[in-house]
Amino acid sequence: MGSFWRALALAFVAAGFCLADSTTAQAGCVGLSGTADGVNKQTGVARSQNALKEAIAEYKASKRLGRVTISPMRAKPQPYWRGSVSPNLYQKPDVVTSTSHTICWRGVVSPHVCTSGAKICW
């Protein structure tokens, strides 16, 4: 009977290790963004989306992630020359794609500054 209890205890310990291992393998998510400027809104959007793609690639490489899902996320603006962006400076409408949400505003030096954001999950 003692061996039965030892086997049962070992089974519970093994199950505990399996549960602990599965929690580390569960999906996680992070928000990333990229900011760029342009002489027009179209250029600012394209450059910020490219900066976002580079940020995602760098993050995936640094974390050794394979396949991830990417969804649009409205990121906080990252202005170059000011601490924040007042509501009257935003250039509507936002540009939303299947993988990014881009907001633009009138810059201090550049006529258009944009931040693209995305949430990546693995």
Backbone as a chain_set.jsonl record, in Angstrom:
{"seq": "MGSFWRALALAFVAAGFCLADSTTAQAGCVGLSGTADGVNKQTGVARSQNALKEAIAEYKASKRLGRVTISPMRAKPQPYWRGSVSPNLYQKPDVVTSTSHTICWRGVVSPHVCTSGAKICW", "coords": {"N": [[0.819, -1.191, 0.0], [2.062, 1.191, 0.626], [3.645, 1.774, -1.591], [1.721, 2.441, -3.44], [0.801, 4.94, -2.512], [3.158, 6.393, -2.755], [3.49, 6.324, -5.542], [1.195, 7.679, -6.31], [1.729, 10.194, -5.168], [4.009, 10.895, -6.645], [2.809, 11.083, -9.142], [1.172, 13.315, -8.776], [3.144, 15.261, -8.36], [4.429, 15.205, -10.859], [2.292, 16.014, -12.459], [2.014, 18.591, -11.479], [4.417, 19.763, -12.373], [3.927, 19.668, -15.119], [1.742, 21.415, -15.337], [2.936, 23.787, -14.471], [4.817, 24.128, -16.491], [3.143, 24.488, -18.71], [1.995, 26.979, -18.211], [4.022, 28.766, -18.724], [4.185, 28.515, -21.412], [1.949, 29.673, -22.389], [0.111, 32.12, -24.276], [1.322, 35.445, -24.767], [1.113, 39.006, -24.879], [2.099, 42.1, -26.387], [2.335, 45.616, -26.799], [3.452, 47.554, -29.494], [5.127, 50.275, -31.173], [5.765, 52.685, -33.806], [7.272, 55.656, -34.903], [7.328, 58.323, -37.245], [8.148, 60.956, -39.583], [6.955, 63.125, -42.247], [6.752, 64.818, -45.437], [4.209, 64.965, -46.321], [0.982, 63.664, -45.31], [0.602, 61.042, -46.234], [3.215, 60.09, -46.69], [4.243, 60.245, -44.076], [2.585, 58.362, -42.791], [3.29, 55.976, -44.178], [6.042, 55.792, -43.533], [5.934, 55.597, -40.731], [4.547, 53.212, -40.432], [6.415, 51.484, -41.558], [8.467, 51.803, -39.675], [7.194, 50.645, -37.502], [6.959, 47.985, -38.435], [9.667, 47.291, -38.456], [10.194, 47.487, -35.707], [8.616, 45.391, -34.755], [9.867, 43.202, -36.004], [12.417, 43.342, -34.803], [11.701, 42.92, -32.117], [10.612, 40.336, -32.231], [12.907, 38.919, -33.003], [14.625, 39.41, -30.813], [13.283, 38.146, -28.736], [13.138, 35.663, -29.689], [10.906, 34.701, -31.098], [8.584, 32.919, -33.062], [6.011, 32.478, -34.994], [3.607, 35.02, -34.838], [0.613, 36.805, -33.911], [-0.751, 39.722, -35.261], [-2.362, 42.695, -34.498], [-4.272, 45.724, -34.975], [-3.539, 48.575, -32.916], [-4.234, 51.443, -31.109], [-1.751, 53.601, -30.528], [0.015, 55.594, -28.108], [0.811, 58.904, -28.981], [4.101, 59.791, -30.1], [5.7, 62.379, -29.953], [8.352, 64.323, -31.42], [9.438, 66.865, -30.657], [7.914, 67.961, -28.633], [6.18, 67.594, -25.468], [3.626, 66.513, -25.439], [0.688, 65.996, -27.52], [-1.628, 68.289, -28.51], [-5.228, 68.215, -28.774], [-6.186, 69.725, -31.01], [-4.214, 69.537, -32.927], [-4.195, 67.085, -34.157], [-4.488, 65.139, -37.124], [-7.097, 64.154, -38.788], [-8.684, 61.636, -40.84], [-7.822, 58.802, -38.664], [-5.584, 56.215, -39.739], [-6.346, 53.004, -40.27], [-5.382, 49.702, -40.534], [-5.338, 46.14, -41.175], [-3.28, 45.369, -39.545], [-2.235, 47.572, -38.187], [-2.667, 50.712, -36.424], [-2.747, 54.0, -37.153], [-1.953, 57.241, -36.123], [-1.875, 60.724, -36.793], [-0.347, 63.995, -36.637], [0.154, 67.578, -36.689], [3.453, 68.582, -36.894], [6.22, 70.164, -35.11], [8.586, 70.838, -36.488], [8.459, 69.189, -38.77], [5.875, 68.913, -41.227], [4.058, 66.811, -40.948], [3.634, 64.265, -38.615], [3.614, 60.929, -37.58], [2.391, 58.165, -35.653], [2.389, 54.726, -35.573], [0.689, 51.899, -34.336], [0.62, 48.579, -32.936], [-0.567, 45.462, -31.676], [1.074, 42.628, -30.672], [0.822, 39.148, -30.398], [1.736, 35.997, -29.039]], "CA": [[0.0, 0.0, 0.0], [2.95, 2.345, 0.67], [4.085, 2.095, -2.944], [0.592, 3.102, -4.104], [0.803, 6.35, -2.116], [4.328, 7.015, -3.363], [3.194, 6.492, -6.966], [0.198, 8.75, -6.402], [2.424, 11.454, -4.872], [4.839, 11.2, -7.807], [1.911, 11.499, -10.222], [0.782, 14.703, -8.505], [4.315, 16.106, -8.599], [4.597, 15.278, -12.316], [1.202, 16.862, -12.971], [2.353, 19.97, -11.104], [5.427, 20.25, -13.303], [3.286, 19.88, -16.418], [0.946, 22.641, -15.254], [3.859, 24.923, -14.402], [5.409, 24.288, -17.814], [2.151, 24.996, -19.658], [1.729, 28.401, -17.985], [5.056, 29.556, -19.394], [3.987, 28.411, -22.855], [0.733, 30.361, -22.78], [0.314, 33.309, -25.109], [1.518, 36.751, -24.178], [0.934, 40.078, -25.859], [2.801, 43.349, -26.124], [2.046, 46.692, -27.741], [4.64, 48.182, -30.075], [4.791, 51.421, -32.022], [6.817, 53.301, -34.59], [6.96, 57.051, -35.229], [8.118, 58.907, -38.334], [7.568, 62.183, -40.122], [6.912, 63.194, -43.699], [6.353, 66.102, -46.027], [2.755, 64.898, -46.409], [0.453, 62.634, -44.414], [0.822, 59.723, -46.832], [4.605, 59.711, -46.429], [4.355, 60.015, -42.639], [1.931, 57.088, -42.492], [4.114, 54.887, -44.713], [7.281, 55.693, -42.766], [5.661, 55.108, -39.374], [4.215, 51.794, -40.556], [7.694, 50.783, -41.757], [9.152, 51.795, -38.379], [6.495, 49.638, -36.699], [7.365, 46.661, -38.934], [11.031, 47.062, -37.974], [10.113, 47.252, -34.26], [8.08, 44.041, -34.579], [10.921, 42.258, -36.397], [13.45, 43.374, -33.762], [11.153, 42.3, -30.911], [10.533, 38.899, -32.483], [14.265, 38.38, -32.993], [15.189, 39.469, -29.463], [12.563, 37.179, -27.893], [13.175, 34.389, -30.419], [9.531, 34.313, -31.371], [8.305, 32.494, -34.429], [4.76, 33.019, -35.519], [2.849, 35.9, -33.946], [-0.546, 37.456, -34.514], [-0.612, 41.175, -35.189], [-3.641, 43.393, -34.635], [-4.09, 47.168, -34.812], [-3.671, 49.14, -31.58], [-3.976, 52.888, -31.1], [-0.616, 53.876, -29.649], [0.194, 56.96, -27.624], [1.708, 59.63, -29.894], [5.474, 59.98, -29.647], [6.201, 63.566, -30.65], [9.794, 64.547, -31.349], [9.861, 68.131, -30.076], [7.03, 68.437, -27.572], [5.852, 66.558, -24.499], [2.341, 65.892, -25.768], [0.034, 66.53, -28.715], [-2.951, 68.81, -28.153], [-6.273, 67.677, -29.662], [-6.373, 70.497, -32.239], [-3.128, 69.258, -33.868], [-4.387, 65.791, -34.821], [-4.952, 65.155, -38.512], [-8.063, 63.055, -38.96], [-8.986, 60.475, -40.005], [-6.764, 57.839, -38.393], [-5.433, 55.192, -40.773], [-6.391, 51.697, -39.612], [-5.275, 48.539, -41.414], [-5.527, 44.888, -40.427], [-2.152, 45.151, -38.639], [-1.754, 48.775, -37.499], [-3.53, 51.886, -36.247], [-1.839, 55.139, -37.289], [-2.462, 58.582, -35.828], [-0.959, 61.758, -37.293], [-0.551, 65.347, -36.131], [1.061, 68.592, -37.226], [4.671, 68.632, -36.1], [6.877, 71.452, -34.882], [9.516, 71.028, -37.594], [7.884, 68.486, -39.921], [4.454, 69.199, -41.366], [3.256, 65.643, -40.573], [4.287, 63.248, -37.798], [2.661, 59.845, -37.364], [2.74, 57.008, -34.836], [1.629, 53.52, -35.875], [0.742, 50.966, -33.237], [0.1, 47.231, -33.133], [-0.444, 44.516, -30.57], [1.495, 41.315, -31.167], [0.612, 38.071, -29.433], [2.367, 34.728, -29.394]], "C": [[0.871, 1.267, 0.0], [3.41, 2.757, -0.723], [2.977, 2.776, -3.743], [0.6, 4.597, -3.797], [2.007, 7.089, -2.7], [4.105, 7.282, -4.851], [2.193, 7.61, -7.181], [0.848, 10.115, -6.156], [3.304, 11.862, -6.057], [3.988, 11.666, -8.991], [1.474, 12.948, -10.026], [1.94, 15.661, -8.74], [4.532, 16.281, -10.102], [3.52, 16.156, -12.936], [1.475, 18.323, -12.655], [3.4, 20.569, -12.026], [4.831, 20.514, -14.678], [2.47, 21.157, -16.426], [1.845, 23.859, -15.223], [4.476, 25.186, -15.765], [4.406, 24.88, -18.79], [1.854, 26.468, -19.43], [2.79, 29.26, -18.652], [4.881, 29.533, -20.898], [2.733, 29.142, -23.325], [1.072, 31.654, -23.526], [0.504, 34.555, -24.256], [1.335, 37.781, -25.276], [1.73, 41.299, -25.422], [2.392, 44.364, -27.186], [3.339, 47.331, -28.212], [4.205, 49.349, -30.95], [6.029, 51.903, -32.767], [6.381, 54.693, -34.999], [7.885, 57.546, -36.331], [7.419, 60.173, -38.814], [7.577, 62.122, -41.642], [6.486, 64.557, -44.181], [4.851, 66.148, -46.262], [2.29, 63.734, -45.533], [0.733, 61.235, -44.947], [2.238, 59.223, -46.554], [4.817, 59.417, -44.946], [3.747, 58.685, -42.22], [2.808, 55.928, -42.945], [5.392, 54.702, -43.895], [7.031, 55.165, -41.349], [5.264, 53.632, -39.397], [5.472, 50.956, -40.792], [8.484, 50.706, -40.448], [8.517, 50.765, -37.443], [6.898, 48.228, -37.129], [8.773, 46.313, -38.45], [11.029, 46.761, -36.477], [9.602, 45.84, -33.978], [9.147, 43.004, -34.908], [12.019, 42.192, -35.335], [12.963, 42.684, -32.493], [11.092, 40.785, -31.075], [11.918, 38.261, -32.426], [14.835, 38.349, -31.577], [14.541, 38.458, -28.52], [12.536, 35.782, -28.507], [11.769, 33.832, -30.628], [9.397, 33.905, -32.824], [7.072, 33.221, -34.926], [4.055, 33.852, -34.446], [1.601, 36.38, -34.676], [-0.401, 38.954, -34.266], [-1.976, 41.794, -35.407], [-3.418, 44.88, -34.393], [-4.314, 47.598, -33.363], [-3.368, 50.631, -31.672], [-2.897, 53.169, -30.065], [-0.628, 55.334, -29.208], [1.139, 57.675, -28.589], [3.087, 59.827, -29.273], [6.077, 61.177, -30.373], [7.704, 63.757, -30.422], [10.157, 65.756, -30.481], [8.962, 68.658, -28.964], [6.687, 67.272, -26.656], [4.557, 65.831, -24.797], [1.77, 66.566, -27.016], [-1.352, 67.011, -28.297], [-3.983, 68.357, -29.196], [-6.424, 68.427, -30.991], [-5.278, 70.241, -33.288], [-3.298, 67.943, -34.623], [-4.955, 65.975, -36.217], [-5.823, 63.929, -38.735], [-8.27, 62.794, -40.441], [-7.741, 59.653, -39.726], [-6.726, 56.822, -39.535], [-5.345, 53.838, -40.065], [-6.348, 50.607, -40.678], [-5.499, 47.282, -40.572], [-4.412, 44.655, -39.41], [-1.655, 46.405, -37.917], [-2.839, 49.846, -37.408], [-2.586, 53.085, -36.208], [-2.564, 56.434, -37.003], [-1.416, 59.586, -36.305], [-1.323, 63.104, -36.692], [0.428, 66.285, -36.816], [2.265, 68.701, -36.304], [5.2, 70.039, -35.929], [7.777, 71.781, -36.061], [8.952, 70.411, -38.87], [6.391, 68.788, -40.018], [3.56, 68.055, -40.895], [4.121, 64.67, -39.776], [3.246, 62.193, -37.471], [3.242, 58.772, -36.455], [1.815, 55.867, -35.21], [1.788, 52.549, -34.716], [0.123, 49.628, -33.597], [0.287, 46.431, -31.86], [-0.015, 43.191, -31.19], [1.324, 40.305, -30.039], [1.253, 36.803, -29.947], [1.842, 33.636, -28.519]], "O": [[0.475, 2.293, -0.554], [3.55, 3.946, -1.009], [3.255, 3.593, -4.622], [0.43, 5.423, -4.693], [1.905, 8.252, -3.091], [4.482, 8.337, -5.361], [2.32, 8.397, -8.12], [0.548, 11.081, -6.858], [3.34, 13.034, -6.431], [4.402, 12.541, -9.751], [1.411, 13.719, -10.984], [1.74, 16.757, -9.264], [4.79, 17.393, -10.564], [3.801, 16.949, -13.835], [1.198, 19.199, -13.475], [3.3, 21.731, -12.42], [5.199, 21.489, -15.333], [2.495, 21.905, -17.403], [1.555, 24.861, -15.877], [4.642, 26.341, -16.157], [4.783, 25.702, -19.625], [1.489, 27.159, -20.381], [2.495, 30.367, -19.101], [5.367, 30.425, -21.594], [2.478, 29.224, -24.527], [2.172, 32.193, -23.412], [-0.073, 34.694, -23.178], [1.397, 37.457, -26.462], [1.996, 41.496, -24.237], [2.135, 44.003, -28.335], [4.223, 47.617, -27.405], [3.064, 49.407, -31.408], [7.164, 51.581, -32.417], [5.234, 54.89, -35.4], [9.074, 57.228, -36.349], [6.257, 60.423, -38.493], [8.127, 61.199, -42.242], [5.928, 65.354, -43.426], [4.272, 67.227, -46.388], [3.097, 62.925, -45.076], [1.068, 60.337, -44.175], [2.428, 58.054, -46.218], [5.493, 58.45, -44.596], [4.315, 57.964, -41.398], [3.045, 54.996, -42.177], [5.778, 53.572, -43.597], [7.823, 54.379, -40.828], [5.607, 52.884, -38.481], [5.579, 49.842, -40.281], [9.093, 49.68, -40.143], [9.216, 50.094, -36.684], [7.151, 47.37, -36.283], [9.038, 45.17, -38.077], [11.766, 45.889, -36.018], [10.094, 45.17, -33.07], [9.315, 42.032, -34.172], [12.497, 41.107, -35.003], [13.718, 41.946, -31.859], [11.472, 40.04, -30.172], [12.081, 37.18, -31.861], [15.46, 37.364, -31.184], [15.195, 37.967, -27.6], [11.988, 34.844, -27.928], [11.493, 32.66, -30.37], [10.029, 34.485, -33.706], [7.101, 34.413, -35.233], [3.93, 33.431, -33.296], [1.541, 36.361, -35.905], [0.018, 39.385, -33.191], [-2.67, 41.47, -36.371], [-2.484, 45.261, -33.687], [-5.173, 47.052, -32.67], [-2.356, 51.029, -32.25], [-3.113, 52.992, -28.866], [-1.215, 56.192, -29.866], [2.163, 57.113, -28.976], [3.212, 60.008, -28.062], [6.871, 61.012, -31.299], [8.244, 63.401, -29.374], [11.075, 65.681, -29.665], [9.242, 69.719, -28.408], [6.876, 66.11, -27.016], [4.404, 64.661, -24.447], [2.298, 67.567, -27.499], [-2.156, 66.23, -27.789], [-3.644, 68.145, -30.36], [-6.76, 67.81, -32.002], [-5.409, 70.69, -34.427], [-2.617, 67.712, -35.622], [-5.788, 66.849, -36.46], [-5.327, 62.808, -38.854], [-8.036, 63.7, -41.241], [-6.736, 59.765, -40.428], [-7.73, 56.604, -40.213], [-4.382, 53.566, -39.348], [-7.163, 50.587, -41.6], [-5.814, 47.373, -39.385], [-4.569, 43.835, -38.505], [-0.734, 46.31, -37.105], [-3.784, 49.879, -38.195], [-1.727, 53.175, -35.331], [-3.633, 56.705, -37.549], [-0.216, 59.326, -36.228], [-2.464, 63.329, -36.287], [1.399, 65.854, -37.438], [2.125, 68.887, -35.095], [4.692, 70.987, -36.528], [7.732, 72.896, -36.58], [8.968, 71.04, -39.928], [5.716, 68.905, -38.995], [2.424, 68.293, -40.485], [5.211, 64.298, -40.212], [2.114, 62.527, -37.12], [4.443, 58.504, -36.487], [0.593, 56.016, -35.17], [2.883, 52.389, -34.176], [-0.771, 49.542, -34.439], [1.19, 46.698, -31.068], [-0.656, 42.691, -32.114], [1.643, 40.58, -28.882], [1.306, 36.567, -31.154], [2.249, 32.483, -28.658]]}, "num_chains": 1, "name": "protein.A"}
